Structures are given as C-alpha cells and as structure tokens.
Amino acid sequence: MSQGITVQPGQLIERILTLELVRVTERAAVASARLRGRGNEKAADQAAVDAMRRELNKLPIDGTVVIGEGERDEAPMLFIGEKVGNKNGPKVDIAVDPLEGTTLCAKDMPGSIAVMAMAESGTLLAAPDVYMHKIAIGPGYPQGTIDLDASPEENLNNLAKAKGVKVQELTALVLDRPRHEALIASLRKLGVGVRLISDGDVAGVIFTTQPQETGIDIYLGIGAAPEGVLAAGALRCIGGQMQARLILDTEESRSRALQMGVTDPNRKYDMKDLARGDVIVAATGVTDGGLLKGVKFGEKVITTETIVYRSATGTVRRIFGEHRELSKFHLD
C-alpha cells in the first residue's frame, strides 16, 4: 500500500505552489503583452496588475503583499500590506512587479517581464516604495569581493583580481539615468565597459550570474527598492553577492519606513537580509529580452516562457508554455 509523499513544512511552498506562481506571472505577462507598442504605460501596467491579483486570490495561501505597487493610498490593487489568496494555506510574503519595464512594454522594446516572489511569512524585507543603492555580482567569487560603501574603482579592481582578469575586461550594467553620470564617468575612466539599460534592473541583476552569456560582470547604481528585493530573491537561488541600502532622504520616507519596521535608515542589507528563508521567484517574458522570450500570440495558441528560481535547492527551471484554452486569459 502506498504511503504517499511526506511534505515537510519547509517544502510546502515548492511542492504545492511553484507551478501556481508560474500561472500568476503568465497571466500578467499575457495581459500586458496585448498592449505592447501602444504607448500607454499605465494601461499596460494596470492590465498586468489586474491579472496578477485575480490569479493570486485563487491560490491556497494566506498571503501579504510586502513589496507591491506602492502604499494603499497610491495603489488600488496589490498595495503594500494587501492580503491575497483564499486563506486556505500557509502564511507567506508576496513581492510583485506585475510589469517590470512598463516603458519597455509600451514601446515594444526588449526586456519587459512580469515577476513575483513568494517566501515564508516574515522573510522578505518590507519597505516603502523608495529608491535603493545596489551592487551585485554573480557566484564564484570570495565573500566580500564587493562592498556598497567602497568606491567604484575599489569594487571593480577587487572584482577583476577575483576573476583573474584586467579591469578593462569587465563590463558593468547601469540604469541609464542622469543620477548615474558620475558613476558612469568613473567606470569609463577605469576602462570598464558600461552597458546602459533604460529599465529592468531585476533582469539586470540576474544577468551577473551568467557573464559568459550576458557579458555582464557587475550591476551597480540606484534603482527602486521593490526590484531590489525581487532581484535578491532570484540571486539567492543562483548564488552571488548583493548589498543594498534604502534611500530614506526625507522625513516622510523615514516615517513610512519606521512604520514598516525599518528602524535603522542607514542599514546596509546583504542578500539574505533582503530575502531570507525559502524563496521562490517566477518571471515571465512580456517582450523578447536577454533573459526571456516574450509572449507570442498565434491564431489558436499563445506561447510563454517563464523562469522559476528556488533558493532552498538552488533550482532554476525554464518553462515553455503553449496555451490553447485561451479563455483563461480573459481575452475578449
């Protein structure tokens, strides 16, 4: 007589919910992909948000959004603190970016994705929707190779030494923003290659894990905190190093952060501070990019590509979906 499978508490999220997370990001990706190239960022983002929330509320979880579209007064859905799921399951933290790269989607440019993370309750950093200093590298380097408080020159020289190459052979990924002019200038003065991206720094951090394929050795600069937590979750699953610090430069932001449990506004977070415990991250391509292929609409089939990371086992799964029951996407 079969004894069945015994599922330990720490395995619960993976055993029951991994494929469900894929369905959530697939729905969000398809909804926003219908608006690719239409020039309407808000409409594309709202379509992704609506689809993601609808699917999350079907899941057997008691979930709390800790990284979302913003605070309650700014985001009608998937706001920080919102409860999701049908309550018939484990208590979990949820971090979402229903459409990372809204501009990329609106302009039908490469790299837009729908991404979310799920972790055991109390293990994802809950922070207000603010900016964050970030630095990240992939696996295989001695701990301490990078330091958020070191200069770009020190970090790049240390990375080059650890990799066994000249600093001029490295490539850094930086968001193309006016605030990074000095950083970009210092990197180029070193002779480092600089790849600029307009959006999409979750994928940007993940790029550091496969420098032989992406050509990216290090990510650094200022980006949004929600993407920082999502990226840290993914990086923990693959290996690497990441440090970050919230930018709480106003009394309002410090007060909001304190209400969410951030007692030290100057704290330097490492990867495990941002995303502890057993974390699963799922991302589905909206537009074609270096990480994922975008949604393809056929006459009778929709195809998607999703990547799923799990920290506890270091597992990375790629899931190519061919969807023939199109009514599940609520298409008109």
N, C-alpha and C positions, 0 to 999 in steps of 0.2 A: 504494500500500500504506500502510495507516495506521501512523503512528509511535507511536500511543498517547499517554498523558499522562505527562509527566515530573514527578515529585513531588519537590520539594526537601525536605531534612531538616526545615526549619522548618515545612513544610506537612503533615508526616506525621500529626500528631495530628488536624488538622482533616479532612484528606482521608479518613482511614480510620476515625476513631474518634468523630466528632461524633454521628452517629446512634446509635452504640453507647452513648454516655453517656445519651442520651435513654431508651433501653431500660432502662438501670440505674435511673434515677430513677422511670420509670413503674412498674417492678415494685415498688419500695419504697413508692411512693405508694399503689398499689392494695392492697398487703398491709396497710398501716396503716389505710387508709380503711375496711377491713372492720370495724375496731374503733372507728370514730368513735362518740362519745357513750356508750361503755361504761364510762367512768370508770376504766379501767385503763391508766395511762400506761406502765408497764413492759411490758405485753403488746403495746401498740401499737408502742412503740419496738423491742422485740425482733423483731416481725414485719417491720418495715422493715429492720432490721439484717440479718436472715437473708436476705431477698430481695435486698438490695443486694450482699451478699457473694457470694451464689450467682451473680449476673449478672456481677459484676466478675471472678470467676475464669474466666469464659468468654471474656474479652476477649484479643486478641492483644497483650498488653502485659507488661512486666516492671515491675510497679508496687510502690511502697512507700507505705503509709499514713503521712503526716506529720501530718495532723490527723484524729483519729478519735474513737472513743467514750471514750477515756481510755488510761491506761497498761495494759500487759499484765495486771497483777495485778488490775485493776478491770474490764476489759472482755474477755469471752471471744472476741469477734469484732470485727473492724475496729478493733483497738487500734493505737496509735501504734507504728510500726515493722513492722507486719504486712505480709507480701508477698502481693500479689494479682495475678491474671492468669495466663495459661498460659505465660508467659515467652517466647512467640514474637513479640516485637515490641519497640518502643522502651522504654527505661527512663524511667519517668515518676513524678512525685509525685502522690499522691492525697490530697485533703481531702474528708471526708464529714461530713454531718449527715443521717443517714438519715431522721430525723423531727424537723425543727426546729419547735418548738411542740408538744411532747408533751402538755402540758396542754390546748392548744387542740384537739388531736385528741380527747383523752379526753372533753372537754366539748362536742365538736362546735361549736367556736367558729371564727370566721373567721381565716384567715392561716396555717394549718399547711401546710408544704411538705416535700418530700424534695429534698435539694440535695447536689450534689457538684461538685468541681473537679478538673481534670487539667491538669498542666503538665509541661514538660520537667524531667527529674531535677535536683534541687538548686535549684529556683527558688521553691518555696513555703516560707514560714517554718515550721520545725519547732519547736514549743514545747509545753511540758506543758499539761495541761488546767487552766488557771488563768483568772482574770479579767483584763480588759484595759480601760484607759481608751481611749475612742474619740471621734473627732469627724469628721464627714463632711459634704460639700456636693456638689451636682451640678456639671455642666460650665458653662462660660461665664463664670467669674469669674477675676480676676487671680490668679496663683500667690501664695500667702502670705496669701490673704484670711482663712484661719482658722489658728489655732495652738493646739495641745493645751495649751501652757503659759500661754496667755493666759486672762484671766477670761471667764466667760460674757458679761459686759457688753461687753468689748472685741470678742469674736468676733461677737456679734450686731450691734453698731454697725458693725463693718467690713463685715459681710455686707450690711446694709441700705444702706450707702454704695455698695458694689459693684453692688448690684441697682438702686439708684436709687429706693428707697422709704423710708418711715419705718420705724423699727424695730418699731413697733406693728403693721405689716402682715405681719410674718414669723411663721411657725409652726415650732416645734421639736418633734421627736419624741424621747421619752424613755421608757425602760423604767420601768414603774410598780413601783418598789422603795423600801423605806424609806431605803436609802442615797442616794437622789436627792432627798430632801426639801429640802435646802438649795439644790440646783441648780434645782429646780422653783420654789422661792420667789424666787430671784434672777431667773429668767426672767419670772415673772409680775410682779415689781416693775418690770421694764422695760416691761411691757405686751405682751410677746410671747405669742402663742398657744401653748399647750402641749398636744400630743396624747399621751396616755399609752397604751402598749401593754403587755399582760401578758407577751407572749413574741414571738419572731420578729424579732430585730434584723438578720438578713440582709436580709429584705424591707424592714425599716425603713431601712437604709442606701440600698438601691436606690430607695426612694420619693423620695429627694432629687434624683434625676436627672430627675424629671418633676413639678416643683412645680405646673405648670399643671393637672395631672390629679389629683395626690395631695394637693395643698395643703401639702406638707412642704418646707421650705427647708433644714433642717439637722437632723442627728442628733448627739446627744451624750450622754455618760454612760458608765457602766461595764457591760460585758457580758462574755460568755465569749470567750476567745481564739479557739477554733475558728471561731465565727461571724464574728469579725473578719477572719480570713484569707479565708474564703469571700466575705464582702462586698467585701473589697478586690479580689479577683479579678474579681468582677462589675463593680465600679465602674471598674476599669481598662479594661474592654471598652466602657464607655459614655462615660467621661470624668467628671471630677470631682476632688475632693481629699479625702484622708483621712489622718489621723495617729492613731497608737495607741502605747500603752506597756503592756507586760506588768506585772501587779501581782504581784511576787515578794516578798511581805512576810513570808515565813518561811524559815528555813534550809533546810527540806526542799524548798520550791519553787525556791529559788535553786540548790540542788544538782541537782535534776532538770533545770532549765533548762540548767545548765552541761554536763551530760551530753549534752544535745541540741544543744550548740553555741552557746548563748546566753551570751556572755562578758561582756556589759555589761547588768546587770539594770535599769539606768535608761535604756536606749536609747529614743529616740523614733523610731518607724518611720513612714515615709510609705508611700503606696500601693504603690510599686514595691519597697520593702523587704519588704513582706508577700507580694507575689505578683509575681515577675519573669518575664521571658520570655513565651513564648506560652502563655496560659492560656485554658482553656475551662471555663465554668461552666454546668451544667444544673440546672434546678429544675422539679419537677412539683407542681402543687397537690394537696393532700390534702383540705383543706376550702376552700370558697369564700373568697376574700380580695381585697384591693385589687390584688394582683399577678397572681394566677392563679385560675382556676376550679378547684374541687375535682373529685375523681373522681366520676363518675356511674355507677351500676350499673343497667343495663337488663336485660330478660329474656334477651336474646341478644347484647348488646353492652355493653362498658364504654368510657366516653369519658374521656379525659385531656387536660389542657392543660399544655404544657411550654414554658419559655423557655430559650433557649440563647444564651450570650454568648461571643464570642471576642475576645481583646484585640488580636491582631496585625492584624486587619482592622476592628475596631470594629463587628463584625456582631452584630446581635440578631435571632434567629429565634424565632417563635412556632409551635409545632407542636401542632395539634389531632389527637388520635389517636382513631380508632374501632376498637376491638379486638373481633374476632369469634371468634378462636381463643382461647377463654378458658382452655384447659388450660395455656397458657404462664405463667399467673399462679399455677399450683399451687393452684387453688381446689378445695375439697372438693366 
